[in-house]
Amino acid sequence: MLILKFYHYIMGYYLVEIKGLHPEKYINLINHNNISIWDIKKLDKTTIVFKIMLTDFEKAEQIAKRAQYIIDIKNEYGKKSIFKSLKKRRVFIFSAFLISVIIFAFSFFIWDIQITGTDRIDRNDILSTLEDAGFKEGCYKYGVDKKEISKVLLNTYHDLSDVTIDYKGTQAKIKLVEKNTPIKKFNKSKAVDLVAGKGGKIESIIAYNGIKKVKKGDKVKKGSLLISGKIKYEGKEGDIKHYYIHAMGDVFINTTYTYKDIIINPYVIKENDEFIKETAYSFKNRTINYKKTVANKSYIGVKEEKKKVKILFIPIPIEQSTTKWYNINNLTKKDENQIKKEVIEVLNKTQNIDKDNIVDIYLSIDTLDNNYYSITAKVKLKENIVEERQINKR
């Protein structure tokens, strides 16, 4: 049955309507002349529809004329009918073909670079280094040696321990692994003292293992002994002896840091707040605004993350940016605690500052022309300053 349907489709067939008195008589004439028809349906007393091969229609039409029946083609099916309709749409076919060629050509180039795994190195610096090495948006991806690019990054940024570059369509995925750079730790079997990694006034000290050499309120310099792993004891003959352990403990100081140019939206934006949408498209250094809004003192613009424009799921070198403009007269301002909370979130993201280590924070706020706050934050942080130093037992 499937083979027969496929044959009908390849050869092509008509859906035909026959009208006249006693149309069954016409069907008998068709069968008598060995003409193949199928899907015969009687619509009323004088009308029957059926399907017939294209090659048999002319003979069926002659029989209808001789028998004085009205025969009419209602539809045509099969690959020939598709070709006929495509001929009428040459512009559409050419456009589709041209777009396919363009997409295929675009697939040989890099139009998006995604970088993951970096916290301490600025992404823009990495992109600049890649560009200098010839790896940038728009470059021919098969003309770039990924191993050489990896070497360039490893030689430029000594904090990196590994670089992996993979292609996914027109996107280059660069995975970076940063070296762990904590204070040097020795094996627990090694005897060590704990010394100050930086100077300051001690706020608290806890010795889990070892002898305290300083107390709260003492001022220490970098390298000062804080907790000793050298333990004295009296020998059998009354002489002083020593044994050595791996000192353990925490020593905290408070340090004040200043962070400038923290940009914060001072208004609470709710999901149902009204806004005017502005869309812009950018290619390299050129930007075209699809719907431009005149920014003034009564509005604040909230930009959404830029997106790559895609054609059939393939990103092209055009970025779409969206800005939502809100009338500040219809918005509520954030209170001091909300502003502080948002500043702390920014510092956590950009400076890797744990909110639990913040002792105090003071904000100096300036309002910019675009209604955003530019904030200078003075942050007093609790810092653990201990460093391990191996004991020389000589």
C-alpha positions in Angstrom: 0.0 0.0 0.0 2.8 2.4 0.9 4.7 1.5 -2.3 1.5 2.3 -4.4 1.1 5.7 -2.7 4.7 6.5 -3.3 4.3 5.6 -6.9 1.2 7.8 -7.3 3.1 10.7 -5.7 6.1 10.3 -8.0 4.0 10.1 -11.1 1.5 12.6 -10.1 -2.3 12.4 -10.0 -5.5 14.5 -10.1 -8.5 14.8 -7.8 -11.4 14.7 -10.4 -15.1 15.5 -10.1 -17.6 14.0 -12.6 -21.1 15.3 -13.0 -24.1 13.8 -14.9 -27.1 11.4 -14.7 -26.2 8.1 -13.2 -22.4 8.9 -12.7 -21.9 5.2 -11.8 -22.3 4.4 -15.5 -19.2 6.6 -16.2 -17.2 4.7 -13.5 -18.1 1.4 -15.3 -16.9 2.9 -18.6 -13.6 3.9 -17.0 -13.1 0.4 -15.6 -14.0 -1.1 -19.0 -11.2 0.9 -20.6 -8.7 -0.4 -18.0 -8.1 3.1 -16.5 -7.0 3.0 -12.9 -8.9 5.2 -10.4 -9.1 5.1 -6.6 -10.6 6.9 -3.6 -14.0 7.0 -5.3 -16.6 9.0 -3.3 -20.2 9.8 -4.3 -21.2 13.3 -3.1 -24.8 13.3 -4.4 -27.0 11.6 -7.0 -25.2 13.3 -9.9 -21.6 13.8 -8.5 -18.7 11.5 -7.9 -15.1 12.4 -7.1 -12.1 10.1 -7.6 -8.3 10.2 -8.1 -6.6 9.4 -11.4 -3.1 9.3 -12.7 -2.0 12.3 -14.8 -1.2 10.1 -17.7 -4.7 8.6 -17.7 -6.6 11.8 -17.4 -6.8 12.6 -21.2 -8.3 9.2 -22.0 -10.8 9.7 -19.1 -11.7 13.2 -20.4 -12.5 11.8 -23.9 -14.8 9.1 -22.4 -16.6 11.8 -20.4 -17.2 13.9 -23.6 -18.5 11.0 -25.6 -20.8 9.9 -22.7 -21.9 13.6 -22.2 -20.5 13.9 -18.6 -18.9 17.1 -17.1 -15.4 16.4 -15.9 -13.5 18.9 -13.8 -10.0 18.8 -12.2 -10.3 19.9 -8.5 -6.7 19.5 -7.5 -3.3 18.2 -8.5 -0.9 16.2 -6.3 2.6 14.8 -6.5 6.1 16.1 -7.1 5.2 17.6 -10.5 2.6 19.9 -8.9 5.2 21.0 -6.4 7.7 21.8 -9.1 5.0 23.8 -10.9 4.2 25.9 -7.8 7.9 26.5 -7.2 8.4 27.8 -10.7 5.9 30.5 -9.9 8.0 31.4 -6.8 11.4 31.9 -8.3 12.2 35.0 -6.3 11.3 33.1 -3.1 13.4 30.1 -4.1 16.4 32.3 -5.0 16.1 34.2 -1.7 16.0 31.0 0.3 19.0 29.6 -1.7 20.9 32.9 -1.1 20.2 32.9 2.6 21.3 29.2 2.9 24.5 30.1 1.1 25.1 33.1 3.4 24.4 31.0 6.5 26.7 28.3 5.3 29.4 30.8 4.6 28.9 32.4 8.1 29.3 29.0 9.7 33.1 29.1 8.9 33.6 32.2 11.0 33.5 33.0 14.7 30.7 35.4 15.6 30.5 35.0 19.4 33.2 34.4 22.0 32.2 33.0 25.4 34.7 33.1 28.2 34.1 31.2 31.5 36.2 30.4 34.5 37.8 33.7 35.2 37.2 35.7 38.4 40.5 37.6 38.9 41.2 38.5 35.3 39.1 41.1 33.5 37.2 39.7 30.5 37.8 42.7 28.4 41.6 42.3 28.9 41.4 38.7 27.7 39.3 39.8 24.6 41.9 42.4 23.8 44.7 39.9 24.1 42.8 37.4 21.9 42.2 40.2 19.3 45.9 41.0 19.2 46.6 37.3 18.6 44.1 37.4 15.6 41.3 35.6 17.5 38.2 37.8 17.4 34.7 38.0 16.2 34.6 37.6 12.4 37.8 35.6 12.1 38.0 32.4 10.0 37.8 29.7 12.7 39.8 27.1 10.7 42.6 29.6 10.1 43.3 29.9 13.8 45.6 27.5 15.7 43.8 26.9 19.0 46.9 25.5 20.7 48.8 28.7 19.8 46.0 30.9 21.2 46.0 28.8 24.4 49.8 29.4 24.7 49.4 33.1 24.2 46.9 33.3 27.1 49.0 31.1 29.4 52.1 33.2 28.7 50.3 36.5 29.2 48.3 35.7 32.3 50.4 33.8 34.8 47.3 33.2 37.1 46.0 30.7 34.5 46.8 27.0 34.8 44.8 25.8 31.8 43.0 27.1 28.7 40.5 25.0 26.6 39.0 26.3 23.3 36.1 24.6 21.7 33.8 25.5 18.8 30.0 25.1 18.9 28.7 26.3 15.5 29.8 29.9 15.2 30.5 30.3 18.9 33.9 29.9 20.4 33.8 28.6 24.0 37.0 29.5 26.0 37.2 27.8 29.3 39.9 29.2 31.7 41.2 27.6 34.8 42.9 29.9 37.3 45.6 28.9 39.6 44.8 28.6 43.2 46.7 31.4 45.0 45.9 31.0 48.7 48.5 31.5 51.4 51.0 28.7 51.2 49.9 25.7 53.3 52.3 23.1 54.6 51.6 19.4 55.3 50.2 18.9 58.8 53.2 16.8 59.6 55.5 19.8 59.2 56.2 22.1 62.2 55.1 25.7 61.4 54.6 29.0 63.1 51.8 31.4 62.2 53.0 34.9 61.2 51.3 38.0 60.0 50.6 38.2 56.3 50.1 42.0 56.7 50.3 44.6 59.4 47.5 46.0 61.6 45.8 46.1 65.0 44.6 42.7 66.2 40.9 42.5 66.8 40.7 38.9 67.9 43.0 35.8 68.1 42.2 32.1 68.5 44.9 29.5 68.9 43.7 26.0 68.1 47.2 24.5 68.3 50.3 26.4 69.5 51.3 29.3 71.8 49.8 32.8 71.4 52.6 35.4 71.1 50.3 38.4 70.7 46.9 39.6 72.2 43.9 41.6 71.2 44.9 45.3 70.7 48.5 44.6 69.8 49.8 46.2 66.6 51.8 43.9 64.4 53.9 44.2 61.2 54.0 41.9 58.3 56.0 38.8 59.3 55.4 39.2 63.1 55.1 36.0 65.0 51.5 35.4 66.0 51.2 31.8 67.2 54.3 29.7 67.8 54.7 26.0 67.0 57.7 25.8 69.2 56.7 24.4 72.6 59.0 24.6 75.7 59.1 22.0 78.4 61.3 21.1 81.4 63.5 18.0 81.0 64.2 15.4 83.7 67.3 17.2 84.8 65.5 20.6 85.0 66.9 21.8 81.7 64.6 23.5 79.1 63.8 21.5 76.0 61.6 22.1 73.0 59.3 20.2 70.7 57.7 21.4 67.5 54.2 21.2 66.2 52.0 22.5 63.4 50.5 25.7 64.8 46.9 26.4 63.9 44.7 29.4 64.6 43.0 32.6 63.3 44.1 36.1 63.9 41.8 39.0 62.6 42.4 42.6 61.9 40.1 45.3 60.6 41.2 47.0 57.3 39.3 49.8 55.5 39.2 49.8 51.7 37.6 52.4 49.4 35.8 51.4 46.2 34.7 54.1 43.8 32.3 54.4 40.9 29.8 51.8 42.0 26.7 52.4 39.8 23.3 51.7 41.3 19.8 52.2 40.1 18.2 54.1 43.0 14.6 53.1 42.1 12.5 50.0 42.8 11.4 48.5 39.4 8.4 46.2 39.6 7.3 43.8 37.0 4.0 45.6 36.2 5.6 49.1 36.0 5.0 50.8 32.6 8.0 51.5 30.4 8.9 52.6 26.9 11.0 50.1 25.0 14.1 51.1 22.9 15.8 48.6 20.7 19.2 49.1 19.1 21.2 47.0 16.8 25.0 47.3 16.6 27.6 46.0 14.2 31.2 46.7 15.2 31.2 50.5 16.1 27.9 51.4 14.3 24.6 51.5 16.1 21.1 51.8 14.7 18.2 52.6 17.0 15.0 50.9 15.9 12.9 53.0 18.4 14.7 55.8 20.0 13.6 57.5 23.2 14.7 61.0 24.2 16.3 60.5 27.6 15.6 63.3 30.0 15.5 64.0 33.8 12.1 62.4 34.1 13.2 59.0 32.9 15.7 56.3 33.9 16.9 53.6 31.5 17.3 50.0 32.5 19.5 48.1 30.0 19.0 44.4 29.4 21.8 42.0 28.6 22.9 42.3 24.9 22.0 39.4 22.7 23.4 38.1 19.4 21.0 38.3 16.5 20.4 34.8 15.1 19.3 33.5 11.7 17.9 30.0 12.0 19.7 29.5 15.3 23.0 30.7 13.9 24.4 33.9 15.6 25.5 36.6 13.2 27.9 39.6 14.1 25.0 41.9 15.0 24.1 42.6 18.7 20.7 43.6 19.9 20.4 45.7 23.0 17.2 46.7 24.7 16.6 49.6 27.1 13.4 50.0 29.1 12.7 53.7 30.0 10.7 54.3 33.2 9.2 57.5 34.4 10.8 58.2 37.8 7.7 60.1 38.9 5.9 56.8 38.9 8.6 54.9 40.8 9.6 54.5 44.5 13.1 55.2 45.7 15.1 52.5 47.4 15.8 53.1 51.1 19.3 53.2 52.7 19.3 49.5 53.6 18.3 48.5 50.1 21.1 50.6 48.6 23.7 49.1 51.0 22.5 45.6 50.3 22.8 46.2 46.5 26.3 47.8 47.0 27.4 44.7 49.0 26.1 42.4 46.2 28.2 44.4 43.7 31.3 44.2 45.8 30.8 40.5 46.3 30.5 40.0 42.5 33.3 42.3 41.5 35.7 42.2 44.4 34.9 38.7 45.9 34.1 40.3 49.3 32.1 38.0 51.7 29.3 40.0 53.3 30.0 38.2 56.6 33.5 39.8 56.7 32.1 43.4 56.5 32.3 45.1 59.8 31.0 48.5 58.7 30.3 50.3 55.4 29.9 54.0 54.7 28.4 55.3 51.4 29.0 58.6 49.6 26.3 59.1 46.9 26.3 61.3 43.8 23.4 61.5 41.4 24.4 61.2 37.7 22.6 63.0 34.8 21.0 59.7 33.9 19.4 59.5 37.4 21.7 56.6 38.5 23.7 56.8 41.7 27.5 56.8 41.6 28.6 55.5 44.9 31.9 55.6 46.8 32.0 52.9 49.5 34.4 52.8 52.4 34.3 49.3 53.7 35.8 48.1 57.0 36.6 44.4 56.5 37.5 41.7 59.0 40.6 39.9 57.6 42.4 36.8 58.7 46.1 37.6 58.4 47.8 34.3 59.4 50.4 32.8 57.2 52.3 29.6 57.8 56.1 29.7 58.1 58.0 26.5 58.4 60.1 26.2 61.6 63.9 25.7 61.2 64.7 23.3 64.0 68.4 23.9 64.0 
